[in-house]
Amino acid sequence: MTFIWIVAGVVVVAIALAVMFSRLQSPPPRNLSDEHIRTAVREGKQVAAIRWYRTLHGVDLKRAKREVALLAAEQPTASSDERAQGQ
């Protein structure tokens, strides 16, 4: 009988953690677009950008991570902006 209570407790904790985790994730914007993904990358929200990329384009995790990394590499850095202003 004790075993059943332990299992029930573990299940309740697992469900509570799953609910908490799902609330931490930012939901995709309505009318999700590539611009939303670029904005997430600029704001440093890589995980959200990857998830949104997968949702929008229907690709696997590996491809979405690669594409978001490429988007992040395209973003201008502060040092390159400063150099452009100084010239």
Contact map, one row per residue, 1 for C-alpha under 8 A:
111110000000000000000000000000000000000000000000000000000000000000000000000000000000000
111111000000000000000000000000000000000000000000000000000000000000000000000000000000000
111111100000000000000000000000000000000000000000000000000000000000000000000000000000000
111111110000000000000000000000000000000000000000000000000000000000000000000000000000000
111111111000000000000000000000000000000000000000000000000000000000000000000000000000000
011111111100000000000000000000000000000000000000000000000000000000000000000000000000000
001111111110000000000000000000000000000000000000000000000000000000000000000000000000000
000111111111000000000000000000000000000000000000000000000000000000000000000000000000000
000011111111100000000000000000000000000000000000000000000000000000000000000000000000000
000001111111110000000000000000000000000000000000000000000000000000000000000000000000000
000000111111111000000000000000000000000000000000000000000000000000000000000000000000000
000000011111111100000000000000000000000000000000000000000000000000000000000000000000000
000000001111111110000000000000000000000000000000000000000000000000000000000000000000000
000000000111111111000000000000000000000000000000000000000000000000000000000000000000000
000000000011111111100000000000000000000000000000000000000000000000000000000000000000000
000000000001111111110000000000000000000000000000000000000000000000000000000000000000000
000000000000111111111000000000000000000000000000000000000000000000000000000000000000000
000000000000011111111100000000000000000000000000000000000000000000000000000000000000000
000000000000001111111110000000000000000000000000000000000000000000000000000000000000000
000000000000000111111111000000000000000000000000000000000000000000000000000000000000000
000000000000000011111111100000000000000000000000000000000000000000000000000000000000000
000000000000000001111111100000000000000000000000000000000000000000000000000000000000000
000000000000000000111111110000000000000000000000000000000000000000000000000000000000000
000000000000000000011111110000000000000000000000000000000000000000000000000000000000000
000000000000000000001111111000000000000000000001000000000000000000000000000000000000000
000000000000000000000011111100000000000000000001000000000000000000000000000000000000000
000000000000000000000000111110000000000000000000000000000000000000000000000000000000000
000000000000000000000000011111010000000000000000000100000000000000000000000000000000000
000000000000000000000000001111110001000000000000000000000000000000000000000000000000000
000000000000000000000000000111110000000000000000000000000000000000000000000000000000000
000000000000000000000000000011111000000000000000000000000000000000000000000000000000000
000000000000000000000000000111111101000000000000000100010000000000000000000000000000000
000000000000000000000000000000111111100000000000000000010000000000000000000000000000000
000000000000000000000000000000011111110000000000000010000000000000000000000000000000000
000000000000000000000000000000001111111000000000000000000000000000000000000000000000000
000000000000000000000000000010011111111100000000000000000000000000000000000000000000000
000000000000000000000000000000001111111110000000110110000000000000000000000000000000000
000000000000000000000000000000000111111111000000100000000000000000000010000000000000000
000000000000000000000000000000000011111111100000000000000000000000000000000000000000000
000000000000000000000000000000000001111111111101100000000000000000000000000000000000000
000000000000000000000000000000000000111111111100100000000000000000010011000000000000000
000000000000000000000000000000000000011111111000000000000000000000000001001000000000000
000000000000000000000000000000000000001111111000000000000000000000000000000000000000000
000000000000000000000000000000000000000111111100000000000000000000000000000000000000000
000000000000000000000000000000000000000111111111100000000000000000000000000000000000000
000000000000000000000000000000000000000110011111110000000000000000010000000000000000000
000000000000000000000000000000000000000000001111111000000000000000000000000000000000000
000000000000000000000000110000000000000100001111111100000000000000000000000000000000000
000000000000000000000000000000000000110110001111111110000000000000010000000000000000000
000000000000000000000000000000000000100000000111111111000000100110010000000000000000000
000000000000000000000000000000000000000000000011111111100000000100000000000000000000000
000000000000000000000000000100010000100000000001111111110000000000000000000000000000000
000000000000000000000000000000000100100000000000111111111110000100010000000000000000000
000000000000000000000000000000000000000000000000011111111111100100000000000000000000000
000000000000000000000000000000000000000000000000001111111110000000000000000000000000000
000000000000000000000000000000011000000000000000000111111100000000000000000000000000000
000000000000000000000000000000000000000000000000000011111110000000000000000000000000000
000000000000000000000000000000000000000000000000000011111111000000000000000000000000000
000000000000000000000000000000000000000000000000000011101111101100000000000000000000000
000000000000000000000000000000000000000000000000000001000111111100000000000000000000000
000000000000000000000000000000000000000000000000010001000011111110000000000000000000000
000000000000000000000000000000000000000000000000000000000001111111000000000000000000000
000000000000000000000000000000000000000000000000000000000011111111100000000000000000000
000000000000000000000000000000000000000000000000011011000011111111110000000000000000000
000000000000000000000000000000000000000000000000010000000000111111111000000000000000000
000000000000000000000000000000000000000000000000000000000000011111111100000000000000000
000000000000000000000000000000000000000000000000000000000000001111111110000000000000000
000000000000000000000000000000000000000010000100110010000000000111111111000000000000000
000000000000000000000000000000000000000000000000000000000000000011111111100000000000000
000000000000000000000000000000000000000000000000000000000000000001111111110000000000000
000000000000000000000000000000000000010010000000000000000000000000111111111000000000000
000000000000000000000000000000000000000011000000000000000000000000011111111000000000000
000000000000000000000000000000000000000000000000000000000000000000001111111100000000000
000000000000000000000000000000000000000000000000000000000000000000000111111100000000000
000000000000000000000000000000000000000001000000000000000000000000000011111110000000000
000000000000000000000000000000000000000000000000000000000000000000000000111111011000000
000000000000000000000000000000000000000000000000000000000000000000000000001111111000000
000000000000000000000000000000000000000000000000000000000000000000000000000111111100000
000000000000000000000000000000000000000000000000000000000000000000000000000011111110000
000000000000000000000000000000000000000000000000000000000000000000000000000111111111000
000000000000000000000000000000000000000000000000000000000000000000000000000111111111100
000000000000000000000000000000000000000000000000000000000000000000000000000001111111110
000000000000000000000000000000000000000000000000000000000000000000000000000000111111111
000000000000000000000000000000000000000000000000000000000000000000000000000000011111111
000000000000000000000000000000000000000000000000000000000000000000000000000000001111111
000000000000000000000000000000000000000000000000000000000000000000000000000000000111111
000000000000000000000000000000000000000000000000000000000000000000000000000000000011111
